[in-house]
Amino acid sequence: MGTPAQRLESERATYPAMQVDEILVWRNWLRLHEAEYDRFDYNVRIGTGVDPGPAFPDNIRKSAIAIRSLRLDAVGYKAGAPTIFEVKRRAGPENVGQLLTYSSVWQAQQLSAVPPKLFLVASDVTSHILPLVHQSNIQIELVPTDFSFLSPFASRRQPT
């Protein structure tokens, strides 16, 4: 029983940058494509965070810097080449902007020898973004996902 977040607790620990509905989409995508990659890193932080200064304890400073940096859902590696993944239930313009920003920061910080590929994984998409997705060389895949697991009634037993 419990909430969807409680029922997916172990997976939330594995994919901490993803919401519960995004985990369902990602699991479905992984079933189809996981073997195509050598490895995945999750909750990857890039960019420069803001240090609140020496007046704060070190643990608070580190936390403040981390929460102000960019947080990538997943990065997959194939023969050393990175692919940045953004995972959404319904992808929209903000997700295209996120991926383009992540790519820019990744390249500015020279985090790999080659620029990252960009990949948007979603169950649904706002069609207005498709021209820019293709123009920006963002790969997109729509993954059918059953979200009934998220229903408050999903954990209840049916009466006999």
N, CA and C atoms as an extended XYZ file, in Angstrom:
480
Properties=species:S:1:pos:R:3:atomname:S:1:resname:S:1:resid:I:1 pbc="F F F"
N         0.835       -1.171        0.000 N   MET     1
C         0.000        0.000        0.000 CA  MET     1
C         0.885        1.241        0.000 C   MET     1
N         0.313        2.356        0.313 N   GLY     2
C         1.070        3.595        0.359 CA  GLY     2
C         0.889        4.408       -0.903 C   GLY     2
N         1.514        5.557       -0.902 N   THR     3
C         1.445        6.453       -2.057 CA  THR     3
C         2.320        5.916       -3.183 C   THR     3
N         2.140        6.424       -4.408 N   PRO     4
C         3.029        6.003       -5.493 CA  PRO     4
C         4.498        6.264       -5.162 C   PRO     4
N         4.772        7.374       -4.516 N   ALA     5
C         6.158        7.680       -4.141 CA  ALA     5
C         6.700        6.628       -3.180 C   ALA     5
N         5.883        6.178       -2.253 N   GLN     6
C         6.311        5.140       -1.313 CA  GLN     6
C         6.492        3.805       -2.025 C   GLN     6
N         5.601        3.498       -2.969 N   ARG     7
C         5.698        2.230       -3.685 CA  ARG     7
C         6.897        2.192       -4.622 C   ARG     7
N         7.386        3.343       -5.011 N   LEU     8
C         8.555        3.415       -5.896 CA  LEU     8
C         9.796        3.924       -5.157 C   LEU     8
N         9.831        3.753       -3.860 N   GLU     9
C        10.910        4.333       -3.054 CA  GLU     9
C        12.302        3.932       -3.527 C   GLU     9
N        12.531        2.670       -3.817 N   SER    10
C        13.869        2.243       -4.234 CA  SER    10
C        14.250        2.850       -5.581 C   SER    10
N        13.282        2.985       -6.468 N   GLU    11
C        13.585        3.582       -7.768 CA  GLU    11
C        13.763        5.093       -7.658 C   GLU    11
N        13.088        5.716       -6.727 N   ARG    12
C        13.289        7.151       -6.502 CA  ARG    12
C        14.708        7.400       -6.024 C   ARG    12
N        15.275        6.459       -5.273 N   ALA    13
C        16.664        6.586       -4.833 CA  ALA    13
C        17.622        6.402       -6.015 C   ALA    13
N        17.259        5.550       -6.960 N   THR    14
C        18.095        5.330       -8.139 CA  THR    14
C        18.018        6.496       -9.112 C   THR    14
N        16.837        7.083       -9.271 N   TYR    15
C        16.610        8.181      -10.217 CA  TYR    15
C        16.151        9.429       -9.466 C   TYR    15
N        16.995       10.021       -8.622 N   PRO    16
C        16.535       11.101       -7.739 CA  PRO    16
C        16.124       12.385       -8.447 C   PRO    16
N        16.525       12.585       -9.681 N   ALA    17
C        16.138       13.804      -10.391 CA  ALA    17
C        14.769       13.680      -11.045 C   ALA    17
N        14.179       12.485      -10.992 N   MET    18
C        12.914       12.238      -11.683 CA  MET    18
C        11.740       12.174      -10.715 C   MET    18
N        10.596       12.667      -11.192 N   GLN    19
C         9.346       12.535      -10.458 CA  GLN    19
C         8.807       11.113      -10.678 C   GLN    19
N         7.828       10.721       -9.885 N   VAL    20
C         7.301        9.357       -9.956 CA  VAL    20
C         6.782        9.023      -11.358 C   VAL    20
N         6.033        9.934      -11.979 N   ASP    21
C         5.518        9.645      -13.320 CA  ASP    21
C         6.644        9.535      -14.341 C   ASP    21
N         7.714       10.303      -14.154 N   GLU    22
C         8.866       10.239      -15.055 CA  GLU    22
C         9.614        8.910      -14.900 C   GLU    22
N         9.653        8.393      -13.686 N   ILE    23
C        10.285        7.088      -13.465 CA  ILE    23
C         9.560        6.011      -14.257 C   ILE    23
N         8.234        6.072      -14.290 N   LEU    24
C         7.477        5.081      -15.063 CA  LEU    24
C         7.830        5.164      -16.551 C   LEU    24
N         7.927        6.379      -17.078 N   VAL    25
C         8.305        6.569      -18.483 CA  VAL    25
C         9.717        6.040      -18.714 C   VAL    25
N        10.647        6.388      -17.820 N   TRP    26
C        12.049        5.985      -17.974 CA  TRP    26
C        12.196        4.467      -17.904 C   TRP    26
N        11.510        3.826      -16.978 N   ARG    27
C        11.584        2.358      -16.890 CA  ARG    27
C        11.152        1.716      -18.203 C   ARG    27
N        10.091        2.239      -18.808 N   ASN    28
C         9.630        1.689      -20.087 CA  ASN    28
C        10.662        1.911      -21.181 C   ASN    28
N        11.285        3.083      -21.187 N   TRP    29
C        12.321        3.355      -22.187 CA  TRP    29
C        13.525        2.443      -21.973 C   TRP    29
N        13.926        2.261      -20.715 N   LEU    30
C        15.068        1.384      -20.419 CA  LEU    30
C        14.822       -0.046      -20.883 C   LEU    30
N        13.598       -0.517      -20.722 N   ARG    31
C        13.283       -1.888      -21.175 CA  ARG    31
C        13.603       -2.067      -22.658 C   ARG    31
N        13.435       -1.004      -23.416 N   LEU    32
C        13.664       -1.058      -24.865 CA  LEU    32
C        15.105       -0.776      -25.265 C   LEU    32
N        15.820        0.066      -24.492 N   HIS    33
C        17.094        0.602      -24.973 CA  HIS    33
C        18.293        0.499      -24.036 C   HIS    33
N        18.103        0.000      -22.845 N   GLU    34
C        19.207        0.006      -21.874 CA  GLU    34
C        20.465       -0.672      -22.407 C   GLU    34
N        20.316       -1.771      -23.113 N   ALA    35
C        21.467       -2.531      -23.609 CA  ALA    35
C        22.264       -1.781      -24.680 C   ALA    35
N        21.713       -0.703      -25.215 N   GLU    36
C        22.413        0.074      -26.245 CA  GLU    36
C        23.489        0.985      -25.655 C   GLU    36
N        23.531        1.106      -24.349 N   TYR    37
C        24.465        2.011      -23.674 CA  TYR    37
C        25.380        1.228      -22.749 C   TYR    37
N        26.591        1.746      -22.569 N   ASP    38
C        27.561        1.104      -21.684 CA  ASP    38
C        27.222        1.345      -20.213 C   ASP    38
N        26.732        2.566      -19.928 N   ARG    39
C        26.365        2.886      -18.545 CA  ARG    39
C        25.507        4.141      -18.522 C   ARG    39
N        24.866        4.361      -17.367 N   PHE    40
C        24.068        5.568      -17.131 CA  PHE    40
C        24.485        6.180      -15.800 C   PHE    40
N        24.534        7.499      -15.783 N   ASP    41
C        24.705        8.244      -14.535 CA  ASP    41
C        23.419        9.026      -14.320 C   ASP    41
N        23.003        9.129      -13.059 N   TYR    42
C        21.748        9.801      -12.739 CA  TYR    42
C        21.991       10.980      -11.803 C   TYR    42
N        21.091       11.973      -11.913 N   ASN    43
C        21.153       13.141      -11.046 CA  ASN    43
C        22.500       13.850      -11.192 C   ASN    43
N        22.944       13.986      -12.420 N   VAL    44
C        24.247       14.590      -12.716 CA  VAL    44
C        24.128       16.107      -12.568 C   VAL    44
N        25.033       16.678      -11.815 N   ARG    45
C        25.031       18.131      -11.607 CA  ARG    45
C        26.142       18.758      -12.419 C   ARG    45
N        25.779       19.816      -13.160 N   ILE    46
C        26.755       20.558      -13.947 CA  ILE    46
C        26.513       22.048      -13.734 C   ILE    46
N        27.433       22.851      -14.190 N   GLY    47
C        27.283       24.291      -14.049 CA  GLY    47
C        27.883       24.757      -12.737 C   GLY    47
N        27.863       26.027      -12.569 N   THR    48
C        28.441       26.629      -11.378 CA  THR    48
C        27.336       27.038      -10.428 C   THR    48
N        27.375       26.482       -9.238 N   GLY    49
C        26.428       26.874       -8.207 CA  GLY    49
C        26.909       28.150       -7.532 C   GLY    49
N        26.084       28.701       -6.683 N   VAL    50
C        26.429       29.931       -5.985 CA  VAL    50
C        26.816       29.591       -4.549 C   VAL    50
N        28.032       29.959       -4.178 N   ASP    51
C        28.527       29.711       -2.828 CA  ASP    51
C        28.009       30.820       -1.910 C   ASP    51
N        27.277       30.458       -0.835 N   PRO    52
C        26.759       31.494        0.057 CA  PRO    52
C        27.835       32.157        0.907 C   PRO    52
N        29.047       31.610        0.900 N   GLY    53
C        30.159       32.260        1.586 CA  GLY    53
C        30.612       31.561        2.853 C   GLY    53
N        31.762       31.984        3.360 N   PRO    54
C        32.396       31.329        4.505 CA  PRO    54
C        31.655       31.516        5.833 C   PRO    54
N        30.646       32.363        5.866 N   ALA    55
C        29.879       32.545        7.101 CA  ALA    55
C        29.016       31.319        7.399 C   ALA    55
N        28.859       30.428        6.413 N   PHE    56
C        28.028       29.239        6.571 CA  PHE    56
C        28.910       28.008        6.755 C   PHE    56
N        28.429       27.009        7.515 N   PRO    57
C        29.187       25.754        7.664 CA  PRO    57
C        29.394       25.085        6.307 C   PRO    57
N        30.456       24.291        6.213 N   ASP    58
C        30.830       23.650        4.949 CA  ASP    58
C        29.698       22.811        4.360 C   ASP    58
N        28.972       22.060        5.192 N   ASN    59
C        27.894       21.219        4.669 CA  ASN    59
C        26.773       22.068        4.063 C   ASN    59
N        26.487       23.214        4.656 N   ILE    60
C        25.461       24.117        4.121 CA  ILE    60
C        25.947       24.730        2.814 C   ILE    60
N        27.214       25.110        2.765 N   ARG    61
C        27.781       25.685        1.536 CA  ARG    61
C        27.701       24.675        0.381 C   ARG    61
N        28.090       23.428        0.656 N   LYS    62
C        28.061       22.392       -0.390 CA  LYS    62
C        26.633       22.159       -0.876 C   LYS    62
N        25.700       22.126        0.059 N   SER    63
C        24.287       21.943       -0.310 CA  SER    63
C        23.782       23.097       -1.154 C   SER    63
N        24.097       24.311       -0.752 N   ALA    64
C        23.653       25.495       -1.496 CA  ALA    64
C        24.221       25.499       -2.912 C   ALA    64
N        25.470       25.137       -3.054 N   ILE    65
C        26.095       25.083       -4.380 CA  ILE    65
C        25.409       24.017       -5.232 C   ILE    65
N        25.153       22.849       -4.651 N   ALA    66
C        24.537       21.744       -5.394 CA  ALA    66
C        23.135       22.102       -5.870 C   ALA    66
N        22.324       22.712       -5.000 N   ILE    67
C        20.947       22.976       -5.408 CA  ILE    67
C        20.846       24.113       -6.421 C   ILE    67
N        21.876       24.898       -6.569 N   ARG    68
C        21.859       25.983       -7.546 CA  ARG    68
C        22.540       25.602       -8.861 C   ARG    68
N        23.070       24.378       -8.931 N   SER    69
C        23.646       23.917      -10.189 CA  SER    69
C        22.543       23.247      -11.007 C   SER    69
N        22.836       22.943      -12.253 N   LEU    70
C        21.861       22.258      -13.118 CA  LEU    70
C        21.865       20.769      -12.783 C   LEU    70
N        20.705       20.166      -12.826 N   ARG    71
C        20.570       18.749      -12.475 CA  ARG    71
C        19.983       17.997      -13.652 C   ARG    71
N        20.777       17.116      -14.221 N   LEU    72
C        20.362       16.331      -15.376 CA  LEU    72
C        19.690       15.042      -14.909 C   LEU    72
N        18.590       14.663      -15.570 N   ASP    73
C        17.898       13.427      -15.219 CA  ASP    73
C        18.826       12.225      -15.367 C   ASP    73
N        19.447       12.112      -16.540 N   ALA    74
C        20.313       10.961      -16.813 CA  ALA    74
C        21.305       11.321      -17.910 C   ALA    74
N        22.459       10.681      -17.836 N   VAL    75
C        23.456       10.765      -18.903 CA  VAL    75
C        23.840        9.335      -19.230 C   VAL    75
N        23.661        8.970      -20.494 N   GLY    76
C        24.045        7.646      -20.950 CA  GLY    76
C        25.339        7.741      -21.743 C   GLY    76
N        26.158        6.698      -21.647 N   TYR    77
C        27.430        6.680      -22.366 CA  TYR    77
C        27.475        5.470      -23.281 C   TYR    77
N        27.887        5.739      -24.524 N   LYS    78
C        28.065        4.690      -25.519 CA  LYS    78
C        29.445        4.921      -26.121 C   LYS    78
N        30.365        4.001      -25.862 N   ALA    79
C        31.746        4.137      -26.338 CA  ALA    79
C        32.337        5.481      -25.915 C   ALA    79
N        32.034        5.910      -24.706 N   GLY    80
C        32.573        7.156      -24.161 CA  GLY    80
C        31.839        8.418      -24.576 C   GLY    80
N        30.942        8.323      -25.538 N   ALA    81
C        30.205        9.506      -26.004 CA  ALA    81
C        28.945        9.683      -25.148 C   ALA    81
N        28.740       10.890      -24.604 N   PRO    82
C        27.593       11.104      -23.721 CA  PRO    82
C        26.305       11.450      -24.461 C   PRO    82
N        25.198       11.036      -23.875 N   THR    83
C        23.868       11.453      -24.299 CA  THR    83
C        23.152       11.960      -23.055 C   THR    83
N        22.676       13.208      -23.120 N   ILE    84
C        21.931       13.794      -22.015 CA  ILE    84
C        20.453       13.509      -22.239 C   ILE    84
N        19.815       12.916      -21.230 N   PHE    85
C        18.399       12.569      -21.303 CA  PHE    85
C        17.569       13.490      -20.422 C   PHE    85
N        16.480       13.983      -20.972 N   GLU    86
C        15.456       14.677      -20.196 CA  GLU    86
C        14.214       13.798      -20.292 C   GLU    86
N        13.628       13.449      -19.155 N   VAL    87
C        12.508       12.519      -19.107 CA  VAL    87
C        11.280       13.253      -18.579 C   VAL    87
N        10.192       13.152      -19.324 N   LYS    88
C         8.962       13.837      -18.934 CA  LYS    88
C         7.751       12.974      -19.251 C   LYS    88
N         6.699       13.199      -18.498 N   ARG    89
C         5.412       12.579      -18.829 CA  ARG    89
C         4.866       13.248      -20.087 C   ARG    89
N         4.848       14.578      -20.096 N   ARG    90
C         4.412       15.348      -21.263 CA  ARG    90
C         5.470       16.399      -21.537 C   ARG    90
N         6.183       16.260      -22.642 N   ALA    91
C         7.274       17.167      -22.991 CA  ALA    91
C         6.736       18.447      -23.613 C   ALA    91
N         7.333       19.552      -23.233 N   GLY    92
C         6.935       20.858      -23.746 CA  GLY    92
C         8.138       21.738      -24.035 C   GLY    92
N         7.896       23.000      -24.351 N   PRO    93
C         8.983       23.920      -24.723 CA  PRO    93
C        10.073       24.033      -23.666 C   PRO    93
N         9.691       24.005      -22.399 N   GLU    94
C        10.689       24.143      -21.335 CA  GLU    94
C        11.718       23.021      -21.368 C   GLU    94
N        11.320       21.845      -21.820 N   ASN    95
C        12.239       20.713      -21.855 CA  ASN    95
C        13.244       20.826      -22.988 C   ASN    95
N        12.819       21.424      -24.099 N   VAL    96
C        13.758       21.703      -25.192 CA  VAL    96
C        14.791       22.710      -24.700 C   VAL    96
N        14.321       23.745      -24.013 N   GLY    97
C        15.228       24.749      -23.457 CA  GLY    97
C        16.200       24.156      -22.456 C   GLY    97
N        15.712       23.240      -21.625 N   GLN    98
C        16.593       22.579      -20.668 CA  GLN    98
C        17.708       21.842      -21.388 C   GLN    98
N        17.355       21.031      -22.373 N   LEU    99
C        18.372       20.244      -23.080 CA  LEU    99
C        19.395       21.143      -23.778 C   LEU    99
N        18.934       22.209      -24.408 N   LEU   100
C        19.871       23.119      -25.084 CA  LEU   100
C        20.792       23.801      -24.076 C   LEU   100
N        20.257       24.157      -22.921 N   THR   101
C        21.076       24.760      -21.864 CA  THR   101
C        22.089       23.753      -21.336 C   THR   101
N        21.638       22.540      -21.060 N   TYR   102
C        22.550       21.506      -20.566 CA  TYR   102
C        23.703       21.284      -21.543 C   TYR   102
N        23.393       21.217      -22.826 N   SER   103
C        24.425       21.003      -23.839 CA  SER   103
C        25.439       22.142      -23.841 C   SER   103
N        24.944       23.356      -23.774 N   SER   104
C        25.821       24.527      -23.775 CA  SER   104
C        26.757       24.520      -22.568 C   SER   104
N        26.210       24.267      -21.392 N   VAL   105
C        27.025       24.249      -20.175 CA  VAL   105
C        28.008       23.083      -20.210 C   VAL   105
N        27.562       21.921      -20.650 N   TRP   106
C        28.421       20.736      -20.753 CA  TRP   106
C        29.638       21.046      -21.624 C   TRP   106
N        29.368       21.650      -22.770 N   GLN   107
C        30.465       21.957      -23.691 CA  GLN   107
C        31.378       23.057      -23.141 C   GLN   107
N        30.803       24.066      -22.497 N   ALA   108
C        31.607       25.140      -21.910 CA  ALA   108
C        32.527       24.596      -20.818 C   ALA   108
N        32.055       23.614      -20.075 N   GLN   109
C        32.870       23.015      -19.012 CA  GLN   109
C        33.758       21.887      -19.535 C   GLN   109
N        33.651       21.592      -20.832 N   GLN   110
C        34.446       20.552      -21.478 CA  GLN   110
C        34.388       19.236      -20.691 C   GLN   110
N        33.166       18.776      -20.454 N   LEU   111
C        32.961       17.573      -19.663 CA  LEU   111
C        33.180       16.282      -20.440 C   LEU   111
N        33.348       16.392      -21.747 N   SER   112
C        33.660       15.223      -22.568 CA  SER   112
C        34.402       15.694      -23.814 C   SER   112
N        35.069       14.740      -24.454 N   ALA   113
C        35.839       15.069      -25.659 CA  ALA   113
C        34.933       15.412      -26.838 C   ALA   113
N        33.720       14.899      -26.806 N   VAL   114
C        32.764       15.168      -27.882 CA  VAL   114
C        31.525       15.817      -27.286 C   VAL   114
N        30.826       16.648      -28.064 N   PRO   115
C        29.589       17.255      -27.540 CA  PRO   115
C        28.557       16.170      -27.240 C   PRO   115
N        27.732       16.396      -26.229 N   PRO   116
C        26.723       15.388      -25.905 CA  PRO   116
C        25.597       15.372      -26.926 C   PRO   116
N        25.050       14.189      -27.143 N   LYS   117
C        23.804       14.086      -27.886 CA  LYS   117
C        22.686       14.450      -26.915 C   LYS   117
N        21.571       14.891      -27.445 N   LEU   118
C        20.437       15.297      -26.615 CA  LEU   118
C        19.253       14.404      -26.924 C   LEU   118
N        18.563       13.955      -25.873 N   PHE   119
C        17.493       12.985      -26.046 CA  PHE   119
C        16.346       13.330      -25.106 C   PHE   119
N        15.167       13.472      -25.669 N   LEU   120
C        13.956       13.749      -24.908 CA  LEU   120
C        13.091       12.498      -24.914 C   LEU   120
N        12.828       11.957      -23.732 N   VAL   121
C        12.010       10.754      -23.575 CA  VAL   121
C        10.727       11.181      -22.885 C   VAL   121
N         9.586       10.853      -23.487 N   ALA   122
C         8.305       11.274      -22.915 CA  ALA   122
C         7.213       10.285      -23.302 C   ALA   122
N         6.110       10.370      -22.581 N   SER   123
C         4.941        9.584      -22.924 CA  SER   123
C         4.055       10.344      -23.903 C   SER   123
N         4.132       11.673      -23.843 N   ASP   124
C         3.326       12.540      -24.693 CA  ASP   124
C         4.139       13.804      -24.953 C   ASP   124
N         3.730       14.560      -25.956 N   VAL   125
C         4.493       15.749      -26.320 CA  VAL   125
C         3.558       16.834      -26.827 C   VAL   125
N         3.925       18.067      -26.537 N   THR   126
C         3.236       19.204      -27.137 CA  THR   126
C         3.776       19.332      -28.558 C   THR   126
N         2.915       19.203      -29.549 N   SER   127
C         3.377       19.150      -30.941 CA  SER   127
C         4.094       20.419      -31.397 C   SER   127
N         3.879       21.528      -30.709 N   HIS   128
C         4.525       22.785      -31.098 CA  HIS   128
C         6.045       22.722      -31.016 C   HIS   128
N         6.578       21.816      -30.216 N   ILE   129
C         8.029       21.764      -30.046 CA  ILE   129
C         8.734       20.948      -31.119 C   ILE   129
N         7.990       20.153      -31.872 N   LEU   130
C         8.621       19.207      -32.797 CA  LEU   130
C         9.521       19.860      -33.843 C   LEU   130
N         9.142       20.988      -34.460 N   PRO   131
C        10.077       21.598      -35.419 CA  PRO   131
C        11.417       21.991      -34.778 C   PRO   131
N        11.373       22.569      -33.578 N   LEU   132
C        12.613       22.965      -32.914 CA  LEU   132
C        13.407       21.746      -32.452 C   LEU   132
N        12.728       20.713      -32.007 N   VAL   133
C        13.406       19.476      -31.607 CA  VAL   133
C        14.228       18.944      -32.770 C   VAL   133
N        13.618       18.882      -33.945 N   HIS   134
C        14.320       18.359      -35.119 CA  HIS   134
C        15.419       19.316      -35.583 C   HIS   134
N        15.144       20.606      -35.564 N   GLN   135
C        16.131       21.611      -35.966 CA  GLN   135
C        17.351       21.592      -35.039 C   GLN   135
N        17.137       21.279      -33.775 N   SER   136
C        18.208       21.293      -32.779 CA  SER   136
C        18.903       19.938      -32.639 C   SER   136
N        18.548       18.997      -33.485 N   ASN   137
C        19.124       17.648      -33.431 CA  ASN   137
C        18.892       16.961      -32.091 C   ASN   137
N        17.750       17.218      -31.507 N   ILE   138
C        17.357       16.519      -30.292 CA  ILE   138
C        16.595       15.272      -30.716 C   ILE   138
N        17.056       14.141      -30.242 N   GLN   139
C        16.332       12.900      -30.517 CA  GLN   139
C        15.158       12.846      -29.553 C   GLN   139
N        14.032       12.385      -30.041 N   ILE   140
C        12.845       12.289      -29.197 CA  ILE   140
C        12.225       10.920      -29.385 C   ILE   140
N        11.760       10.363      -28.286 N   GLU   141
C        11.036        9.098      -28.375 CA  GLU   141
C         9.849        9.152      -27.425 C   GLU   141
N         8.699        8.844      -27.982 N   LEU   142
C         7.485        8.758      -27.176 CA  LEU   142
C         7.318        7.306      -26.736 C   LEU   142
N         7.184        7.121      -25.432 N   VAL   143
C         7.103        5.791      -24.855 CA  VAL   143
C         5.724        5.606      -24.231 C   VAL   143
N         4.916        4.706      -24.781 N   PRO   144
C         3.606        4.453      -24.171 CA  PRO   144
C         3.795        4.022      -22.711 C   PRO   144
N         3.042        4.659      -21.835 N   THR   145
C         3.188        4.388      -20.405 CA  THR   145
C         1.812        4.364      -19.750 C   THR   145
N         1.600        3.360      -18.949 N   ASP   146
C         0.360        3.235      -18.185 CA  ASP   146
C         0.569        3.920      -16.831 C   ASP   146
N        -0.170        4.982      -16.589 N   PHE   147
C        -0.012        5.740      -15.352 CA  PHE   147
C        -1.035        5.343      -14.287 C   PHE   147
N        -1.762        4.260      -14.503 N   SER   148
C        -2.760        3.851      -13.511 CA  SER   148
C        -2.106        3.512      -12.171 C   SER   148
N        -0.830        3.191      -12.187 N   PHE   149
C        -0.070        2.928      -10.967 CA  PHE   149
C        -0.114        4.132      -10.022 C   PHE   149
N        -0.281        5.316      -10.582 N   LEU   150
C        -0.275        6.544       -9.785 CA  LEU   150
C        -1.613        6.816       -9.101 C   LEU   150
N        -2.632        6.081       -9.474 N   SER   151
C        -3.953        6.269       -8.873 CA  SER   151
C        -3.909        5.936       -7.385 C   SER   151
N        -4.619        6.718       -6.570 N   PRO   152
C        -4.659        6.393       -5.140 CA  PRO   152
C        -5.307        5.042       -4.869 C   PRO   152
N        -6.021        4.510       -5.850 N   PHE   153
C        -6.695        3.230       -5.683 CA  PHE   153
C        -5.854        2.058       -6.183 C   PHE   153
N        -4.681        2.331       -6.772 N   ALA   154
C        -3.867        1.276       -7.370 CA  ALA   154
C        -3.384        0.260       -6.348 C   ALA   154
N        -3.173        0.689       -5.116 N   SER   155
C        -2.636       -0.228       -4.116 CA  SER   155
C        -3.712       -0.965       -3.325 C   SER   155
N        -4.953       -0.597       -3.554 N   ARG   156
C        -6.058       -1.253       -2.805 CA  ARG   156
C        -6.440       -2.563       -3.466 C   ARG   156
N        -6.767       -3.511       -2.659 N   ARG   157
C        -7.216       -4.803       -3.179 CA  ARG   157
C        -8.681       -4.708       -3.598 C   ARG   157
N        -8.984       -5.422       -4.620 N   GLN   158
C       -10.384       -5.504       -5.046 CA  GLN   158
C       -11.132       -6.421       -4.086 C   GLN   158
N       -12.352       -6.047       -3.703 N   PRO   159
C       -13.129       -6.927       -2.817 CA  PRO   159
C       -13.455       -8.239       -3.523 C   PRO   159
N       -13.462       -9.295       -2.767 N   THR   160
C       -13.764      -10.612       -3.350 CA  THR   160
C       -15.217      -10.945       -3.191 C   THR   160
